[in-house]
Amino acid sequence: MANYARSLSTAEGYSGYGAEQGKKALRKAIAETFYRDFQVKETEVFVSDGSQCDITRLQLLLGSNVSIAVQDPSFPAYVDSSVIIGQAGDFEDKTGMYGNIQYMKCRPKNNFFPDLATASRSDIIFFCSPNNPTGHAATRQELEQLVRFAKENGSIIIFDSAYAAYISDDSPRSIFEIPGAREVAIEVSSFSKFAGFTGIRLGWTVVPEELSFSNGFPVINDFNRIVCTCFNGASNIAQAGGLACLSPEGFASVHSIIKCYKENAKILLDTFSSLGLKVYGGENAPYLWVHFPGSKSWDIFTEILEKTHIITVPGRWWALDPVKSPMLFFEKSKPLIPPVLSGVGLNKLGFDFVGSLARSALLFAFHPQLLQLCSTN
Ligand SMILES: Cc1ncc(COP(=O)(O)O)c(C=O)c1O
């Protein structure tokens, strides 16, 4: 990336506007790296400045006259972009939810997968796997069910695979692993979580040629138009970085960092489980979803922040019941976590335990790992 940036100051290396859809070499590398066995063509890959931006560009494509469904809880961009584009109804203070949006409950008791037998039809289904915030990756069987449901109802699935690189079991890493998905799904994905490109900004969206609107017009043609009109393509420098990540050497080093994040998640998972807390995620995602029964998530957030200087993300952010659990994860390097002082630790949450680690050599190793854990976020 540095070499590419330097070369821009030379007559030979300078490049101006590029193809809005992304550099051919990068589109090809994404298709071959992530979709080799699933018939995704490089021309179906649109390189972006991140999946969040593409989520909104897709909403622009779909317009305000569509109905949407989201997992509950899920990454807020789906609902917020829906509100911005005019799909949603009024906000209800009591529930923290918007009208005209179908919130499909995904909780431990349904293995974080919506009950499709009772779900109503919607034009668009946003589905994230591994889910942010729960960390749950949908199984093959569940995704087959989802694709079938979309086919039966004439819905389009917008599948967010931003955290796919963290999947440890045999859960699908892409919706295109599921037969039939090419007729009903779009996939958005990202270099942010895969390669720590949160600030560099790089992602991609796959729109299969087979996907069409109800009048038979191919969605890919309209998405291409949106990309060419509302976006001038990802930065050349970021794309050079993306290409480097997909080289054999780059790919190996990206995976060694992913391995490290996964080890950190395991330490957190084991630690919070050993404290008797109900913990989800951490196996197919680098973050945890921790249940603090009976506590309001903002209260827990404040308590943890004030007493330990650790930033967590309260469940309220995901429009969850405010009385339920916050997800607990950690920002990359600041604020630093001071040792938890004896007697100051959060007894109720087991932070005395963490305090006891602070006085041993263990926490020395533990701290940087905590800090690293969600440095992709
Ligand atoms: C599930 C999910 N999708 C998308 C994004 C946004 O990714 P990007 O940085 O590519 O815009 C995030 C960021 O937190 C996320 O958690």
The ligand as an SDF file (V2000), in Angstrom:
LIG
                    3D

 16 16  0  0  0  0  0  0  0  0999 V2000
  -22.0060   -7.0380   10.9710 C   0  0  0  0  0  0  0  0  0  0  0  0
  -21.3160   -5.8390   10.4470 C   0  0  0  0  0  0  0  0  0  0  0  0
  -21.4700   -5.5150    9.1550 N   0  0  0  0  0  0  0  0  0  0  0  0
  -20.8530   -4.4330    8.6440 C   0  0  0  0  0  0  0  0  0  0  0  0
  -20.0690   -3.6230    9.4180 C   0  0  0  0  0  0  0  0  0  0  0  0
  -19.4270   -2.4330    8.7920 C   0  0  0  0  0  0  0  0  0  0  0  0
  -18.2670   -2.8210    8.1360 O   0  0  0  0  0  0  0  0  0  0  0  0
  -17.4210   -1.8250    7.2300 P   0  0  0  0  0  0  0  0  0  0  0  0
  -16.2990   -1.3280    8.0790 O   0  0  0  0  0  0  0  0  0  0  0  0
  -16.9600   -2.6500    6.0760 O   0  0  0  0  0  0  0  0  0  0  0  0
  -18.3140   -0.6940    6.7990 O   0  0  0  0  0  0  0  0  0  0  0  0
  -19.8850   -3.9120   10.7690 C   0  0  0  0  0  0  0  0  0  0  0  0
  -19.0640   -3.0590   11.6340 C   0  0  0  0  0  0  0  0  0  0  0  0
  -19.0380   -3.1490   12.8200 O   0  0  0  0  0  0  0  0  0  0  0  0
  -20.5320   -5.0600   11.2850 C   0  0  0  0  0  0  0  0  0  0  0  0
  -20.3940   -5.3920   12.5650 O   0  0  0  0  0  0  0  0  0  0  0  0
  1  2  1  0
  2  3  1  0
  2 15  2  0
  3  4  2  0
  4  5  1  0
  5  6  1  0
  5 12  2  0
  6  7  1  0
  7  8  1  0
  8  9  2  0
  8 10  1  0
  8 11  1  0
 12 13  1  0
 12 15  1  0
 13 14  2  0
 15 16  1  0
M  END
$$$$
